[in-house]
Amino acid sequence: MEIVEVGPRDGLQNEKRVLPTAVKIAYVERAIAAGLRRIEVAAFARPDRVPQMADAAEVLRAAPRPEGVRYTALVLNGRGLDRALALEEAARPDEINYVVVASDEFSRRNQGMSTADSLAAFREVAARAREAGLFVTLTVAAAFGCPFTGPVPVSRVRDLVADAGPVDEICLADTIGVGVPPQVTELAGAVRPVAPGVPLRAHFHNTRNAGYANATAAVASGFGALDASLGGIGGCPFAPAATGNIATEDLAYLLNRSGLATGVDVTSAAGAGAWIGEQLGLAAVPAQLGRAGDFPGDHLLR
């Protein structure tokens, strides 16, 4: 099971302390050392609205490029893609992740446009990005519920995916952490027929302590990748009471012990989670594994 490390982007973007570029690079290096191979490292967003991501280009330029590691950058519009493509080829991301918010009210607050306008912009951005050789993920944010208007109909998410056009991956995001496992199953069943053969990925927050149950439901529903952040840090700066992503180390423990290889060393990941918490000035990170440690009897099972 693939874990997509989103700590350097989604994990940091809601934190008050803006970290130096060198610390962000060290965070990426620790993620790689823990076994993570697909990492969302930056967002090409407006620096005045998301100051933590103001050095996106510098991060991509300085990030190490070991074989087998892929970097993703978040873009929200055509200008964001322009900034990604303006980088010298060796510094470009391997992938872009474009967010379309499922509810109009949240979309206007997050991106300054309606969902329909955002989706239209995505189609143009996706075509340009794929032509440039970039892998394209469409993330449907607030797919499980909106903080301003409440429940989001499954049909709304299905129709957005159906109208998206060609895409390499679809990510369904519980941006505010309101989802429960039956929703995961229902959304997967609704989206697959309108995007046959397109891999599914899920993005969960643990706001109401259901994130790991939702991750288990996603595995059972055939999702191929799950987002998580080292330490469990993160949250959307435009959503009230937003809290962190499910923690990489806790998710990797859950999956590894369930017989699903992730390639992630949970002890190393927990160390990275604790370290980034220290850099952010947090008394403790939300992740649990760093407190309890790996199961000491695991070696008896190998």
Salt bridges, closest charged atoms under 4 A:
GLU2 OE1 - ARG38 NH1 3.00
ASP10 OD1 - ARG9 NH1 3.49
ASP10 OD2 - HIS203 NE2 3.02
ASP10 OD2 - HIS205 NE2 3.43
GLU40 OE1 - ARG9 NE 2.63
ASP48 OD2 - ARG46 NH2 2.64
ASP55 OD1 - LYS24 NZ 2.61
ASP82 OD1 - ARG128 NH2 2.46
GLU88 OE2 - ARG61 NE 2.82
GLU95 OE1 - ARG38 NH2 3.00
GLU95 OE2 - ARG70 NE 2.87
ASP104 OD2 - ARG156 NH2 3.47
GLU105 OE2 - ARG109 NE 2.83
ASP159 OD1 - ARG158 NE 3.15
ASP168 OD1 - ARG130 NH2 3.07
GLU169 OE1 - ARG38 NH2 2.70
GLU169 OE1 - ARG201 NH1 2.98
ASP227 OD1 - ARG201 NE 2.67
ASP227 OD2 - HIS203 ND1 2.75
ASP298 OD1 - ARG257 NH1 2.63
